Amino acid sequence: MGSRNKGVDYPKHTLWYRFTLWVLGYCLIIAICIKRFNIRTERYEGKIERPYVLTYNHICDYDFLGVLNSMRYYGRFIISDALLRKRSLRWLLKVGTNGIYRRKGESADDAIEAAKATVAKGINVNMAAEGEECPNGVTAEIRKRTGQMIKDLDVDLITFRMDGGYFLKPKWADHRSGGPLTGKVINIYKKEDLEKMTVEQINDIIYKDLYVNHYEWNREHRVVYDRECRAEHMERLVFRCPKCMKDGHLHSHVDVLSCDSCGYSVSVDEYGFFDKDAIFDNLYDWDMWQRSELVKESQTWEDDPDLVIASDEHCILKVMSGDNAVVLDDDVTISMTHDEITIKGGSTDMHFPLKDRINIVAVRGGCGITYDGKYYRVEPKTPSCMRRYRTILRIIRKEKYLG
């Protein structure tokens, strides 16, 4: 295990990782974390044929603990290599885990090859089928290649859904609440039955089993998630004011999200909802509305390809080198038109034509751009909704899912 530049993460040192999982994991670290983060997933007591692939909904930083709390079988997680960039975690991860690391924006080929080698050794594979942590509290569309990978692995499929974890610590927030995070095994599909399904059918059953709208869930259950600074950094997700229709004027402070252009403001309660008189009472509906507004504007972009659709000033530009992010320029402006993305600064003048092979992914606090074999990160110095660049690209490409 190591840098993503090394290609396929083949399974190795299996006995060591089994040992560390049981002795250091279940008996010490995981046990402490489960109590600290209020993980209440149900322990699965049934008989399971191994190896298997387990898919779960990616709702927060701690959802893997929910899986480990319920499924006491050794397995490798397919996860983002972003964790390796945190120097405080890198050594611990390399010594204590044997993850299958995938860089956001890159091809899934290496991860799929690693998964095949893993099940061939009788080791389970655990994966978040959405590919990223849900930003707005609702399960995203399943990655298209998931169904094909499961068919190719020729093992049983387990679906594991978790509820409440989104409010434990949303992707856009820095503080966490006291939980809880609940969850359980939803279904087990035998490989013989999966063989008869199409790739689309497999993706559909995974999506159906993992789907949860956390706002509708908590509208019914009314669980308190009283987090410090409940509205903090919501502007990482929502960018358009529903009252004045302007972009980039939303700012959060403690429990309030407000627009500095028209004065519109909402406060967030202990259940995660906005005021009763708010235009939208939850973040998901707000997000869906602003996406629909972008779709309405897409013809204008096409008619005027030089029109700037989105831009952010005073950003930091980085390029990935192995496990490390190297700063290229500490003050750049990123802008996007129908035809290209440009990044300009004191020492930077980069152009990424959208007709070329380019991919944009949302990362916490910024966005990632894969182009010409390199992976760049653009991070604003103040909170901003950088994931809108990804949404705009998908609208331009007329893709079905606009997450």
ChimeraX attribute file (.defattr): number of C-alpha atoms within 10 A of each C-alpha:
attribute: neighborCount
match mode: 1-to-1
recipient: residues
	/A:1	18
	/A:2	20
	/A:3	17
	/A:4	21
	/A:5	11
	/A:6	10
	/A:7	16
	/A:8	20
	/A:9	24
	/A:10	17
	/A:11	20
	/A:12	12
	/A:13	8
	/A:14	15
	/A:15	9
	/A:16	13
	/A:17	21
	/A:18	18
	/A:19	13
	/A:20	16
	/A:21	22
	/A:22	16
	/A:23	13
	/A:24	15
	/A:25	19
	/A:26	17
	/A:27	12
	/A:28	12
	/A:29	13
	/A:30	19
	/A:31	16
	/A:32	13
	/A:33	15
	/A:34	19
	/A:35	11
	/A:36	11
	/A:37	21
	/A:38	18
	/A:39	26
	/A:40	19
	/A:41	25
	/A:42	16
	/A:43	16
	/A:44	14
	/A:45	9
	/A:46	6
	/A:47	6
	/A:48	12
	/A:49	9
	/A:50	13
	/A:51	22
	/A:52	25
	/A:53	25
	/A:54	23
	/A:55	25
	/A:56	28
	/A:57	32
	/A:58	27
	/A:59	32
	/A:60	22
	/A:61	14
	/A:62	18
	/A:63	27
	/A:64	18
	/A:65	19
	/A:66	27
	/A:67	26
	/A:68	21
	/A:69	21
	/A:70	19
	/A:71	19
	/A:72	14
	/A:73	17
	/A:74	19
	/A:75	27
	/A:76	23
	/A:77	21
	/A:78	22
	/A:79	20
	/A:80	16
	/A:81	20
	/A:82	17
	/A:83	14
	/A:84	21
	/A:85	15
	/A:86	12
	/A:87	11
	/A:88	10
	/A:89	11
	/A:90	17
	/A:91	13
	/A:92	11
	/A:93	15
	/A:94	13
	/A:95	12
	/A:96	17
	/A:97	20
	/A:98	23
	/A:99	23
	/A:100	28
	/A:101	25
	/A:102	24
	/A:103	19
	/A:104	22
	/A:105	18
	/A:106	19
	/A:107	10
	/A:108	15
	/A:109	14
	/A:110	19
	/A:111	22
	/A:112	23
	/A:113	17
	/A:114	23
	/A:115	29
	/A:116	19
	/A:117	17
	/A:118	22
	/A:119	21
	/A:120	13
	/A:121	12
	/A:122	13
	/A:123	21
	/A:124	21
	/A:125	23
	/A:126	26
	/A:127	21
	/A:128	23
	/A:129	27
	/A:130	22
	/A:131	19
	/A:132	22
	/A:133	24
	/A:134	20
	/A:135	25
	/A:136	26
	/A:137	26
	/A:138	20
	/A:139	22
	/A:140	24
	/A:141	19
	/A:142	24
	/A:143	14
	/A:144	13
	/A:145	15
	/A:146	23
	/A:147	22
	/A:148	15
	/A:149	19
	/A:150	24
	/A:151	19
	/A:152	13
	/A:153	21
	/A:154	18
	/A:155	21
	/A:156	22
	/A:157	24
	/A:158	21
	/A:159	23
	/A:160	25
	/A:161	25
	/A:162	26
	/A:163	24
	/A:164	26
	/A:165	29
	/A:166	30
	/A:167	30
	/A:168	28
	/A:169	23
	/A:170	23
	/A:171	24
	/A:172	21
	/A:173	21
	/A:174	13
	/A:175	13
	/A:176	20
	/A:177	20
	/A:178	16
	/A:179	22
	/A:180	20
	/A:181	24
	/A:182	17
	/A:183	23
	/A:184	20
	/A:185	22
	/A:186	14
	/A:187	15
	/A:188	15
	/A:189	15
	/A:190	15
	/A:191	17
	/A:192	11
	/A:193	10
	/A:194	19
	/A:195	15
	/A:196	11
	/A:197	14
	/A:198	13
	/A:199	18
	/A:200	15
	/A:201	13
	/A:202	22
	/A:203	21
	/A:204	15
	/A:205	16
	/A:206	27
	/A:207	22
	/A:208	13
	/A:209	18
	/A:210	27
	/A:211	18
	/A:212	20
	/A:213	17
	/A:214	22
	/A:215	24
	/A:216	13
	/A:217	14
	/A:218	18
	/A:219	13
	/A:220	9
	/A:221	11
	/A:222	13
	/A:223	16
	/A:224	18
	/A:225	23
	/A:226	18
	/A:227	24
	/A:228	15
	/A:229	18
	/A:230	30
	/A:231	24
	/A:232	22
	/A:233	25
	/A:234	25
	/A:235	23
	/A:236	24
	/A:237	22
	/A:238	28
	/A:239	24
	/A:240	23
	/A:241	22
	/A:242	17
	/A:243	13
	/A:244	13
	/A:245	14
	/A:246	14
	/A:247	16
	/A:248	20
	/A:249	18
	/A:250	26
	/A:251	22
	/A:252	21
	/A:253	14
	/A:254	14
	/A:255	17
	/A:256	18
	/A:257	23
	/A:258	19
	/A:259	22
	/A:260	13
	/A:261	15
	/A:262	14
	/A:263	12
	/A:264	16
	/A:265	19
	/A:266	21
	/A:267	20
	/A:268	21
	/A:269	17
	/A:270	17
	/A:271	18
	/A:272	24
	/A:273	19
	/A:274	22
	/A:275	14
	/A:276	10
	/A:277	8
	/A:278	14
	/A:279	15
	/A:280	17
	/A:281	18
	/A:282	18
	/A:283	20
	/A:284	18
	/A:285	14
	/A:286	19
	/A:287	19
	/A:288	14
	/A:289	16
	/A:290	19
	/A:291	19
	/A:292	12
	/A:293	13
	/A:294	17
	/A:295	18
	/A:296	11
	/A:297	12
	/A:298	16
	/A:299	12
	/A:300	13
	/A:301	17
	/A:302	14
	/A:303	10
	/A:304	12
	/A:305	14
	/A:306	13
	/A:307	14
	/A:308	14
	/A:309	18
	/A:310	16
	/A:311	17
	/A:312	20
	/A:313	16
	/A:314	15
	/A:315	22
	/A:316	20
	/A:317	25
	/A:318	19
	/A:319	19
	/A:320	18
	/A:321	14
	/A:322	15
	/A:323	19
	/A:324	15
	/A:325	16
	/A:326	14
	/A:327	14
	/A:328	16
	/A:329	17
	/A:330	18
	/A:331	18
	/A:332	24
	/A:333	20
	/A:334	24
	/A:335	18
	/A:336	24
	/A:337	23
	/A:338	24
	/A:339	18
	/A:340	18
	/A:341	21
	/A:342	17
	/A:343	20
	/A:344	18
	/A:345	19
	/A:346	10
	/A:347	11
	/A:348	16
	/A:349	11
	/A:350	12
	/A:351	14
	/A:352	18
	/A:353	16
	/A:354	18
	/A:355	10
	/A:356	11
	/A:357	11
	/A:358	17
	/A:359	17
	/A:360	24
	/A:361	21
	/A:362	23
	/A:363	19
	/A:364	17
	/A:365	22
	/A:366	20
	/A:367	20
	/A:368	26
	/A:369	23
	/A:370	20
	/A:371	18
	/A:372	10
	/A:373	9
	/A:374	12
	/A:375	20
	/A:376	22
	/A:377	25
	/A:378	25
	/A:379	25
	/A:380	23
	/A:381	15
	/A:382	14
	/A:383	20
	/A:384	23
	/A:385	25
	/A:386	28
	/A:387	23
	/A:388	26
	/A:389	24
	/A:390	19
	/A:391	21
	/A:392	23
	/A:393	22
	/A:394	18
	/A:395	21
	/A:396	18
	/A:397	12
	/A:398	12
	/A:399	10
	/A:400	9
	/A:401	11
	/A:402	18
	/A:403	20
